[in-house]
């Protein structure tokens, strides 16, 4: 059964593992289905400079900037923000922000 990113990041998680969970959540990497077949045979994606790995880390930073996840800068670990609530999220505000019609 597939895990949500919220479930996968319920505890402080190393950055490379968190990026792997993002890849699974986006359907980019196979879900190990509860088995510990870590990295899906592609550990280098998370441990070297490359477009896909760099993009996954940017997603983590974007989620942090928007309060969805938290980052422990000293340890370079991430976890789901337990106070994040989709219903309360207002997003960016200001004169340059365009809000699409519902």
Jmol script that loads the backbone (N, CA, C; Angstrom):
load data "model"
ATOM      1  N   UNK A   1       0.842  -1.181   0.000  1.00  0.00           N
ATOM      2  CA  UNK A   1       0.000   0.000   0.000  1.00  0.00           C
ATOM      3  C   UNK A   1       0.885   1.242   0.000  1.00  0.00           C
ATOM      4  N   UNK A   2       0.541   2.197  -0.804  1.00  0.00           N
ATOM      5  CA  UNK A   2       1.312   3.431  -0.925  1.00  0.00           C
ATOM      6  C   UNK A   2       1.148   4.306   0.317  1.00  0.00           C
ATOM      7  N   UNK A   3       2.255   4.888   0.755  1.00  0.00           N
ATOM      8  CA  UNK A   3       2.242   5.800   1.899  1.00  0.00           C
ATOM      9  C   UNK A   3       2.142   7.234   1.388  1.00  0.00           C
ATOM     10  N   UNK A   4       1.481   8.084   2.129  1.00  0.00           N
ATOM     11  CA  UNK A   4       1.465   9.495   1.776  1.00  0.00           C
ATOM     12  C   UNK A   4       2.759  10.140   2.251  1.00  0.00           C
ATOM     13  N   UNK A   5       3.086  11.289   1.677  1.00  0.00           N
ATOM     14  CA  UNK A   5       4.263  12.027   2.122  1.00  0.00           C
ATOM     15  C   UNK A   5       4.095  12.419   3.589  1.00  0.00           C
ATOM     16  N   UNK A   6       2.875  12.758   3.967  1.00  0.00           N
ATOM     17  CA  UNK A   6       2.597  13.108   5.367  1.00  0.00           C
ATOM     18  C   UNK A   6       2.986  11.953   6.288  1.00  0.00           C
ATOM     19  N   UNK A   7       2.620  10.758   5.927  1.00  0.00           N
ATOM     20  CA  UNK A   7       2.954   9.589   6.749  1.00  0.00           C
ATOM     21  C   UNK A   7       4.454   9.309   6.713  1.00  0.00           C
ATOM     22  N   UNK A   8       5.046   9.375   5.524  1.00  0.00           N
ATOM     23  CA  UNK A   8       6.475   9.065   5.375  1.00  0.00           C
ATOM     24  C   UNK A   8       7.356  10.030   6.151  1.00  0.00           C
ATOM     25  N   UNK A   9       6.930  11.287   6.249  1.00  0.00           N
ATOM     26  CA  UNK A   9       7.723  12.304   6.950  1.00  0.00           C
ATOM     27  C   UNK A   9       7.155  12.615   8.333  1.00  0.00           C
ATOM     28  N   UNK A  10       6.531  11.641   8.967  1.00  0.00           N
ATOM     29  CA  UNK A  10       5.934  11.886  10.286  1.00  0.00           C
ATOM     30  C   UNK A  10       6.983  12.108  11.372  1.00  0.00           C
ATOM     31  N   UNK A  11       8.220  11.664  11.128  1.00  0.00           N
ATOM     32  CA  UNK A  11       9.324  11.890  12.070  1.00  0.00           C
ATOM     33  C   UNK A  11      10.463  12.566  11.322  1.00  0.00           C
ATOM     34  N   UNK A  12      11.409  13.150  12.068  1.00  0.00           N
ATOM     35  CA  UNK A  12      12.556  13.788  11.430  1.00  0.00           C
ATOM     36  C   UNK A  12      13.262  12.770  10.532  1.00  0.00           C
ATOM     37  N   UNK A  13      13.499  13.179   9.284  1.00  0.00           N
ATOM     38  CA  UNK A  13      14.014  12.280   8.251  1.00  0.00           C
ATOM     39  C   UNK A  13      15.171  12.947   7.532  1.00  0.00           C
ATOM     40  N   UNK A  14      16.270  12.214   7.324  1.00  0.00           N
ATOM     41  CA  UNK A  14      17.415  12.756   6.584  1.00  0.00           C
ATOM     42  C   UNK A  14      16.972  13.278   5.223  1.00  0.00           C
ATOM     43  N   UNK A  15      17.650  14.323   4.756  1.00  0.00           N
ATOM     44  CA  UNK A  15      17.267  14.997   3.519  1.00  0.00           C
ATOM     45  C   UNK A  15      17.213  14.055   2.323  1.00  0.00           C
ATOM     46  N   UNK A  16      18.190  13.165   2.183  1.00  0.00           N
ATOM     47  CA  UNK A  16      18.192  12.272   1.023  1.00  0.00           C
ATOM     48  C   UNK A  16      17.020  11.297   1.063  1.00  0.00           C
ATOM     49  N   UNK A  17      16.676  10.829   2.242  1.00  0.00           N
ATOM     50  CA  UNK A  17      15.535   9.927   2.387  1.00  0.00           C
ATOM     51  C   UNK A  17      14.239  10.695   2.132  1.00  0.00           C
ATOM     52  N   UNK A  18      14.146  11.928   2.630  1.00  0.00           N
ATOM     53  CA  UNK A  18      12.962  12.754   2.390  1.00  0.00           C
ATOM     54  C   UNK A  18      12.775  13.000   0.892  1.00  0.00           C
ATOM     55  N   UNK A  19      13.868  13.255   0.173  1.00  0.00           N
ATOM     56  CA  UNK A  19      13.784  13.455  -1.282  1.00  0.00           C
ATOM     57  C   UNK A  19      13.295  12.180  -1.967  1.00  0.00           C
ATOM     58  N   UNK A  20      13.730  11.029  -1.483  1.00  0.00           N
ATOM     59  CA  UNK A  20      13.261   9.747  -2.022  1.00  0.00           C
ATOM     60  C   UNK A  20      11.755   9.604  -1.799  1.00  0.00           C
ATOM     61  N   UNK A  21      11.272   9.987  -0.622  1.00  0.00           N
ATOM     62  CA  UNK A  21       9.836   9.921  -0.351  1.00  0.00           C
ATOM     63  C   UNK A  21       9.052  10.858  -1.266  1.00  0.00           C
ATOM     64  N   UNK A  22       9.616  12.016  -1.591  1.00  0.00           N
ATOM     65  CA  UNK A  22       8.969  12.919  -2.549  1.00  0.00           C
ATOM     66  C   UNK A  22       8.880  12.235  -3.913  1.00  0.00           C
ATOM     67  N   UNK A  23       9.967  11.582  -4.333  1.00  0.00           N
ATOM     68  CA  UNK A  23       9.972  10.876  -5.620  1.00  0.00           C
ATOM     69  C   UNK A  23       8.891   9.796  -5.662  1.00  0.00           C
ATOM     70  N   UNK A  24       8.709   9.086  -4.553  1.00  0.00           N
ATOM     71  CA  UNK A  24       7.659   8.063  -4.486  1.00  0.00           C
ATOM     72  C   UNK A  24       6.285   8.722  -4.563  1.00  0.00           C
ATOM     73  N   UNK A  25       6.090   9.799  -3.780  1.00  0.00           N
ATOM     74  CA  UNK A  25       4.795  10.481  -3.743  1.00  0.00           C
ATOM     75  C   UNK A  25       4.400  11.019  -5.118  1.00  0.00           C
ATOM     76  N   UNK A  26       5.384  11.423  -5.916  1.00  0.00           N
ATOM     77  CA  UNK A  26       5.113  11.948  -7.260  1.00  0.00           C
ATOM     78  C   UNK A  26       5.011  10.850  -8.313  1.00  0.00           C
ATOM     79  N   UNK A  27       5.257   9.615  -7.911  1.00  0.00           N
ATOM     80  CA  UNK A  27       5.207   8.512  -8.860  1.00  0.00           C
ATOM     81  C   UNK A  27       6.458   8.381  -9.712  1.00  0.00           C
ATOM     82  N   UNK A  28       7.527   9.059  -9.320  1.00  0.00           N
ATOM     83  CA  UNK A  28       8.783   8.997 -10.072  1.00  0.00           C
ATOM     84  C   UNK A  28       9.588   7.751  -9.734  1.00  0.00           C
ATOM     85  N   UNK A  29       9.455   7.275  -8.509  1.00  0.00           N
ATOM     86  CA  UNK A  29      10.170   6.086  -8.046  1.00  0.00           C
ATOM     87  C   UNK A  29       9.130   5.060  -7.607  1.00  0.00           C
ATOM     88  N   UNK A  30       9.443   3.785  -7.757  1.00  0.00           N
ATOM     89  CA  UNK A  30       8.478   2.770  -7.340  1.00  0.00           C
ATOM     90  C   UNK A  30       8.300   2.758  -5.828  1.00  0.00           C
ATOM     91  N   UNK A  31       7.075   2.569  -5.414  1.00  0.00           N
ATOM     92  CA  UNK A  31       6.780   2.449  -3.991  1.00  0.00           C
ATOM     93  C   UNK A  31       7.223   1.064  -3.538  1.00  0.00           C
ATOM     94  N   UNK A  32       8.092   0.986  -2.523  1.00  0.00           N
ATOM     95  CA  UNK A  32       8.561  -0.326  -2.082  1.00  0.00           C
ATOM     96  C   UNK A  32       7.485  -1.159  -1.400  1.00  0.00           C
ATOM     97  N   UNK A  33       6.292  -0.601  -1.220  1.00  0.00           N
ATOM     98  CA  UNK A  33       5.184  -1.367  -0.662  1.00  0.00           C
ATOM     99  C   UNK A  33       5.417  -1.895   0.732  1.00  0.00           C
ATOM    100  N   UNK A  34       6.090  -1.116   1.553  1.00  0.00           N
ATOM    101  CA  UNK A  34       6.354  -1.523   2.922  1.00  0.00           C
ATOM    102  C   UNK A  34       7.623  -2.339   3.079  1.00  0.00           C
ATOM    103  N   UNK A  35       8.182  -2.803   1.981  1.00  0.00           N
ATOM    104  CA  UNK A  35       9.447  -3.529   2.060  1.00  0.00           C
ATOM    105  C   UNK A  35      10.584  -2.529   2.033  1.00  0.00           C
ATOM    106  N   UNK A  36      11.677  -2.863   2.646  1.00  0.00           N
ATOM    107  CA  UNK A  36      12.809  -1.951   2.742  1.00  0.00           C
ATOM    108  C   UNK A  36      13.755  -2.151   1.565  1.00  0.00           C
ATOM    109  N   UNK A  37      13.258  -1.849   0.364  1.00  0.00           N
ATOM    110  CA  UNK A  37      14.074  -1.885  -0.855  1.00  0.00           C
ATOM    111  C   UNK A  37      14.418  -0.441  -1.177  1.00  0.00           C
ATOM    112  N   UNK A  38      15.242   0.111  -0.350  1.00  0.00           N
ATOM    113  CA  UNK A  38      15.462   1.541  -0.397  1.00  0.00           C
ATOM    114  C   UNK A  38      16.144   2.023  -1.660  1.00  0.00           C
ATOM    115  N   UNK A  39      15.819   3.229  -2.046  1.00  0.00           N
ATOM    116  CA  UNK A  39      16.371   3.960  -3.188  1.00  0.00           C
ATOM    117  C   UNK A  39      15.917   3.430  -4.536  1.00  0.00           C
ATOM    118  N   UNK A  40      15.229   2.325  -4.594  1.00  0.00           N
ATOM    119  CA  UNK A  40      14.782   1.794  -5.876  1.00  0.00           C
ATOM    120  C   UNK A  40      15.929   1.549  -6.843  1.00  0.00           C
ATOM    121  N   UNK A  41      17.118   1.260  -6.309  1.00  0.00           N
ATOM    122  CA  UNK A  41      18.284   1.016  -7.147  1.00  0.00           C
ATOM    123  C   UNK A  41      18.921   2.271  -7.709  1.00  0.00           C
ATOM    124  N   UNK A  42      18.489   3.431  -7.258  1.00  0.00           N
ATOM    125  CA  UNK A  42      18.975   4.704  -7.811  1.00  0.00           C
ATOM    126  C   UNK A  42      19.499   5.646  -6.732  1.00  0.00           C
ATOM    127  N   UNK A  43      20.285   5.146  -5.818  1.00  0.00           N
ATOM    128  CA  UNK A  43      20.799   5.971  -4.722  1.00  0.00           C
ATOM    129  C   UNK A  43      21.557   7.195  -5.236  1.00  0.00           C
ATOM    130  N   UNK A  44      22.241   7.047  -6.367  1.00  0.00           N
ATOM    131  CA  UNK A  44      23.029   8.150  -6.923  1.00  0.00           C
ATOM    132  C   UNK A  44      22.174   9.380  -7.227  1.00  0.00           C
ATOM    133  N   UNK A  45      20.870   9.175  -7.506  1.00  0.00           N
ATOM    134  CA  UNK A  45      19.993  10.321  -7.797  1.00  0.00           C
ATOM    135  C   UNK A  45      19.952  11.271  -6.604  1.00  0.00           C
ATOM    136  N   UNK A  46      20.031  10.728  -5.404  1.00  0.00           N
ATOM    137  CA  UNK A  46      19.889  11.518  -4.187  1.00  0.00           C
ATOM    138  C   UNK A  46      21.228  11.916  -3.585  1.00  0.00           C
ATOM    139  N   UNK A  47      22.313  11.366  -4.104  1.00  0.00           N
ATOM    140  CA  UNK A  47      23.637  11.605  -3.533  1.00  0.00           C
ATOM    141  C   UNK A  47      24.591  12.310  -4.476  1.00  0.00           C
ATOM    142  N   UNK A  48      24.127  12.744  -5.636  1.00  0.00           N
ATOM    143  CA  UNK A  48      25.009  13.450  -6.570  1.00  0.00           C
ATOM    144  C   UNK A  48      24.244  14.586  -7.228  1.00  0.00           C
ATOM    145  N   UNK A  49      24.982  15.513  -7.806  1.00  0.00           N
ATOM    146  CA  UNK A  49      24.351  16.639  -8.497  1.00  0.00           C
ATOM    147  C   UNK A  49      23.815  16.153  -9.839  1.00  0.00           C
ATOM    148  N   UNK A  50      22.504  16.265 -10.017  1.00  0.00           N
ATOM    149  CA  UNK A  50      21.856  15.898 -11.275  1.00  0.00           C
ATOM    150  C   UNK A  50      20.497  16.582 -11.308  1.00  0.00           C
ATOM    151  N   UNK A  51      19.932  16.810 -12.480  1.00  0.00           N
ATOM    152  CA  UNK A  51      18.683  17.576 -12.570  1.00  0.00           C
ATOM    153  C   UNK A  51      17.522  17.000 -11.752  1.00  0.00           C
ATOM    154  N   UNK A  52      17.324  15.703 -11.777  1.00  0.00           N
ATOM    155  CA  UNK A  52      16.198  15.124 -11.043  1.00  0.00           C
ATOM    156  C   UNK A  52      16.390  15.245  -9.538  1.00  0.00           C
ATOM    157  N   UNK A  53      17.554  14.846  -9.046  1.00  0.00           N
ATOM    158  CA  UNK A  53      17.820  14.941  -7.613  1.00  0.00           C
ATOM    159  C   UNK A  53      17.753  16.372  -7.114  1.00  0.00           C
ATOM    160  N   UNK A  54      18.342  17.296  -7.883  1.00  0.00           N
ATOM    161  CA  UNK A  54      18.304  18.706  -7.493  1.00  0.00           C
ATOM    162  C   UNK A  54      16.864  19.210  -7.436  1.00  0.00           C
ATOM    163  N   UNK A  55      16.039  18.780  -8.385  1.00  0.00           N
ATOM    164  CA  UNK A  55      14.634  19.181  -8.397  1.00  0.00           C
ATOM    165  C   UNK A  55      13.874  18.662  -7.190  1.00  0.00           C
ATOM    166  N   UNK A  56      14.167  17.442  -6.787  1.00  0.00           N
ATOM    167  CA  UNK A  56      13.502  16.875  -5.609  1.00  0.00           C
ATOM    168  C   UNK A  56      13.860  17.659  -4.349  1.00  0.00           C
ATOM    169  N   UNK A  57      15.118  18.076  -4.237  1.00  0.00           N
ATOM    170  CA  UNK A  57      15.524  18.894  -3.086  1.00  0.00           C
ATOM    171  C   UNK A  57      14.860  20.273  -3.141  1.00  0.00           C
ATOM    172  N   UNK A  58      14.679  20.821  -4.346  1.00  0.00           N
ATOM    173  CA  UNK A  58      13.973  22.105  -4.470  1.00  0.00           C
ATOM    174  C   UNK A  58      12.516  21.966  -4.027  1.00  0.00           C
ATOM    175  N   UNK A  59      11.910  20.835  -4.317  1.00  0.00           N
ATOM    176  CA  UNK A  59      10.537  20.599  -3.857  1.00  0.00           C
ATOM    177  C   UNK A  59      10.489  20.594  -2.334  1.00  0.00           C
ATOM    178  N   UNK A  60      11.449  19.942  -1.697  1.00  0.00           N
ATOM    179  CA  UNK A  60      11.501  19.958  -0.229  1.00  0.00           C
ATOM    180  C   UNK A  60      11.603  21.384   0.295  1.00  0.00           C
ATOM    181  N   UNK A  61      12.448  22.189  -0.325  1.00  0.00           N
ATOM    182  CA  UNK A  61      12.605  23.581   0.117  1.00  0.00           C
ATOM    183  C   UNK A  61      11.321  24.375  -0.096  1.00  0.00           C
ATOM    184  N   UNK A  62      10.637  24.169  -1.229  1.00  0.00           N
ATOM    185  CA  UNK A  62       9.385  24.870  -1.497  1.00  0.00           C
ATOM    186  C   UNK A  62       8.322  24.487  -0.463  1.00  0.00           C
ATOM    187  N   UNK A  63       8.246  23.207  -0.138  1.00  0.00           N
ATOM    188  CA  UNK A  63       7.287  22.770   0.876  1.00  0.00           C
ATOM    189  C   UNK A  63       7.624  23.355   2.242  1.00  0.00           C
ATOM    190  N   UNK A  64       8.915  23.513   2.531  1.00  0.00           N
ATOM    191  CA  UNK A  64       9.347  24.137   3.784  1.00  0.00           C
ATOM    192  C   UNK A  64       8.959  25.612   3.802  1.00  0.00           C
ATOM    193  N   UNK A  65       9.241  26.317   2.712  1.00  0.00           N
ATOM    194  CA  UNK A  65       8.927  27.748   2.628  1.00  0.00           C
ATOM    195  C   UNK A  65       7.439  28.013   2.794  1.00  0.00           C
ATOM    196  N   UNK A  66       6.602  27.062   2.404  1.00  0.00           N
ATOM    197  CA  UNK A  66       5.157  27.234   2.490  1.00  0.00           C
ATOM    198  C   UNK A  66       4.547  26.614   3.739  1.00  0.00           C
ATOM    199  N   UNK A  67       5.399  26.137   4.662  1.00  0.00           N
ATOM    200  CA  UNK A  67       4.925  25.651   5.951  1.00  0.00           C
ATOM    201  C   UNK A  67       4.336  24.255   5.947  1.00  0.00           C
ATOM    202  N   UNK A  68       4.467  23.532   4.844  1.00  0.00           N
ATOM    203  CA  UNK A  68       3.917  22.180   4.778  1.00  0.00           C
ATOM    204  C   UNK A  68       4.797  21.207   5.552  1.00  0.00           C
ATOM    205  N   UNK A  69       6.106  21.352   5.407  1.00  0.00           N
ATOM    206  CA  UNK A  69       7.050  20.538   6.163  1.00  0.00           C
ATOM    207  C   UNK A  69       7.989  21.462   6.925  1.00  0.00           C
ATOM    208  N   UNK A  70       8.702  20.903   7.885  1.00  0.00           N
ATOM    209  CA  UNK A  70       9.669  21.656   8.680  1.00  0.00           C
ATOM    210  C   UNK A  70      11.062  21.139   8.378  1.00  0.00           C
ATOM    211  N   UNK A  71      12.057  22.016   8.528  1.00  0.00           N
ATOM    212  CA  UNK A  71      13.448  21.623   8.305  1.00  0.00           C
ATOM    213  C   UNK A  71      14.266  21.925   9.545  1.00  0.00           C
ATOM    214  N   UNK A  72      15.037  20.939   9.961  1.00  0.00           N
ATOM    215  CA  UNK A  72      16.006  21.123  11.033  1.00  0.00           C
ATOM    216  C   UNK A  72      17.324  21.422  10.341  1.00  0.00           C
ATOM    217  N   UNK A  73      17.669  22.696  10.247  1.00  0.00           N
ATOM    218  CA  UNK A  73      18.846  23.118   9.506  1.00  0.00           C
ATOM    219  C   UNK A  73      20.147  22.533   9.996  1.00  0.00           C
ATOM    220  N   UNK A  74      20.284  22.357  11.292  1.00  0.00           N
ATOM    221  CA  UNK A  74      21.526  21.817  11.847  1.00  0.00           C
ATOM    222  C   UNK A  74      21.747  20.367  11.430  1.00  0.00           C
ATOM    223  N   UNK A  75      20.687  19.610  11.364  1.00  0.00           N
ATOM    224  CA  UNK A  75      20.781  18.183  11.046  1.00  0.00           C
ATOM    225  C   UNK A  75      20.479  17.906   9.574  1.00  0.00           C
ATOM    226  N   UNK A  76      19.958  18.896   8.851  1.00  0.00           N
ATOM    227  CA  UNK A  76      19.507  18.720   7.468  1.00  0.00           C
ATOM    228  C   UNK A  76      18.479  17.591   7.384  1.00  0.00           C
ATOM    229  N   UNK A  77      17.468  17.707   8.251  1.00  0.00           N
ATOM    230  CA  UNK A  77      16.383  16.731   8.285  1.00  0.00           C
ATOM    231  C   UNK A  77      15.057  17.447   8.074  1.00  0.00           C
ATOM    232  N   UNK A  78      14.078  16.693   7.606  1.00  0.00           N
ATOM    233  CA  UNK A  78      12.746  17.226   7.342  1.00  0.00           C
ATOM    234  C   UNK A  78      11.700  16.377   8.049  1.00  0.00           C
ATOM    235  N   UNK A  79      10.558  17.018   8.359  1.00  0.00           N
ATOM    236  CA  UNK A  79       9.393  16.277   8.844  1.00  0.00           C
ATOM    237  C   UNK A  79       8.144  17.053   8.447  1.00  0.00           C
ATOM    238  N   UNK A  80       7.028  16.355   8.427  1.00  0.00           N
ATOM    239  CA  UNK A  80       5.745  16.980   8.142  1.00  0.00           C
ATOM    240  C   UNK A  80       5.430  17.949   9.266  1.00  0.00           C
ATOM    241  N   UNK A  81       4.942  19.124   8.938  1.00  0.00           N
ATOM    242  CA  UNK A  81       4.568  20.112   9.942  1.00  0.00           C
ATOM    243  C   UNK A  81       3.245  19.670  10.567  1.00  0.00           C
ATOM    244  N   UNK A  82       3.258  19.294  11.844  1.00  0.00           N
ATOM    245  CA  UNK A  82       2.031  18.788  12.460  1.00  0.00           C
ATOM    246  C   UNK A  82       0.921  19.831  12.546  1.00  0.00           C
ATOM    247  N   UNK A  83       1.244  21.109  12.389  1.00  0.00           N
ATOM    248  CA  UNK A  83       0.207  22.141  12.445  1.00  0.00           C
ATOM    249  C   UNK A  83      -0.279  22.561  11.060  1.00  0.00           C
ATOM    250  N   UNK A  84       0.276  21.968   9.997  1.00  0.00           N
ATOM    251  CA  UNK A  84      -0.174  22.325   8.649  1.00  0.00           C
ATOM    252  C   UNK A  84      -1.611  21.865   8.457  1.00  0.00           C
ATOM    253  N   UNK A  85      -2.431  22.769   7.909  1.00  0.00           N
ATOM    254  CA  UNK A  85      -3.838  22.467   7.659  1.00  0.00           C
ATOM    255  C   UNK A  85      -4.218  23.048   6.302  1.00  0.00           C
ATOM    256  N   UNK A  86      -4.554  22.190   5.363  1.00  0.00           N
ATOM    257  CA  UNK A  86      -4.929  22.622   4.015  1.00  0.00           C
ATOM    258  C   UNK A  86      -6.047  23.664   4.058  1.00  0.00           C
ATOM    259  N   UNK A  87      -7.020  23.468   4.925  1.00  0.00           N
ATOM    260  CA  UNK A  87      -8.166  24.379   5.008  1.00  0.00           C
ATOM    261  C   UNK A  87      -7.757  25.777   5.460  1.00  0.00           C
ATOM    262  N   UNK A  88      -6.680  25.889   6.227  1.00  0.00           N
ATOM    263  CA  UNK A  88      -6.242  27.186   6.735  1.00  0.00           C
ATOM    264  C   UNK A  88      -5.186  27.845   5.858  1.00  0.00           C
ATOM    265  N   UNK A  89      -4.661  27.118   4.875  1.00  0.00           N
ATOM    266  CA  UNK A  89      -3.588  27.660   4.033  1.00  0.00           C
ATOM    267  C   UNK A  89      -4.126  28.795   3.178  1.00  0.00           C
ATOM    268  N   UNK A  90      -3.474  29.958   3.263  1.00  0.00           N
ATOM    269  CA  UNK A  90      -3.897  31.113   2.472  1.00  0.00           C
ATOM    270  C   UNK A  90      -2.923  31.416   1.348  1.00  0.00           C
ATOM    271  N   UNK A  91      -1.735  30.856   1.407  1.00  0.00           N
ATOM    272  CA  UNK A  91      -0.759  31.068   0.341  1.00  0.00           C
ATOM    273  C   UNK A  91      -0.196  32.468   0.361  1.00  0.00           C
ATOM    274  N   UNK A  92       0.545  32.789  -0.688  1.00  0.00           N
ATOM    275  CA  UNK A  92       1.134  34.124  -0.761  1.00  0.00           C
ATOM    276  C   UNK A  92       0.054  35.175  -0.979  1.00  0.00           C
ATOM    277  N   UNK A  93       0.310  36.355  -0.476  1.00  0.00           N
ATOM    278  CA  UNK A  93      -0.635  37.454  -0.657  1.00  0.00           C
ATOM    279  C   UNK A  93       0.108  38.672  -1.172  1.00  0.00           C
ATOM    280  N   UNK A  94      -0.608  39.621  -1.680  1.00  0.00           N
ATOM    281  CA  UNK A  94       0.010  40.845  -2.154  1.00  0.00           C
ATOM    282  C   UNK A  94      -0.528  41.241  -3.519  1.00  0.00           C
ATOM    283  N   UNK A  95      -0.159  42.446  -3.981  1.00  0.00           N
ATOM    284  CA  UNK A  95      -0.716  42.961  -5.233  1.00  0.00           C
ATOM    285  C   UNK A  95      -0.287  42.182  -6.476  1.00  0.00           C
ATOM    286  N   UNK A  96       0.827  41.474  -6.421  1.00  0.00           N
ATOM    287  CA  UNK A  96       1.318  40.749  -7.595  1.00  0.00           C
ATOM    288  C   UNK A  96       0.818  39.310  -7.673  1.00  0.00           C
ATOM    289  N   UNK A  97       0.055  38.874  -6.665  1.00  0.00           N
ATOM    290  CA  UNK A  97      -0.406  37.492  -6.627  1.00  0.00           C
ATOM    291  C   UNK A  97      -1.724  37.385  -7.381  1.00  0.00           C
ATOM    292  N   UNK A  98      -1.763  36.482  -8.343  1.00  0.00           N
ATOM    293  CA  UNK A  98      -2.978  36.236  -9.112  1.00  0.00           C
ATOM    294  C   UNK A  98      -3.632  34.982  -8.561  1.00  0.00           C
ATOM    295  N   UNK A  99      -4.890  35.106  -8.142  1.00  0.00           N
ATOM    296  CA  UNK A  99      -5.630  33.973  -7.612  1.00  0.00           C
ATOM    297  C   UNK A  99      -6.597  33.485  -8.679  1.00  0.00           C
ATOM    298  N   UNK A 100      -6.479  32.222  -9.098  1.00  0.00           N
ATOM    299  CA  UNK A 100      -7.400  31.714 -10.121  1.00  0.00           C
ATOM    300  C   UNK A 100      -8.819  31.615  -9.582  1.00  0.00           C
ATOM    301  N   UNK A 101      -9.781  31.787 -10.469  1.00  0.00           N
ATOM    302  CA  UNK A 101     -11.185  31.643 -10.082  1.00  0.00           C
ATOM    303  C   UNK A 101     -11.483  30.183  -9.820  1.00  0.00           C
ATOM    304  N   UNK A 102     -12.371  29.938  -8.876  1.00  0.00           N
ATOM    305  CA  UNK A 102     -12.711  28.540  -8.556  1.00  0.00           C
ATOM    306  C   UNK A 102     -13.736  28.023  -9.514  1.00  0.00           C
TER     307      UNK A 102
END
end "model"
wireframe off; spacefill off
backbone 0.3
color backbone group
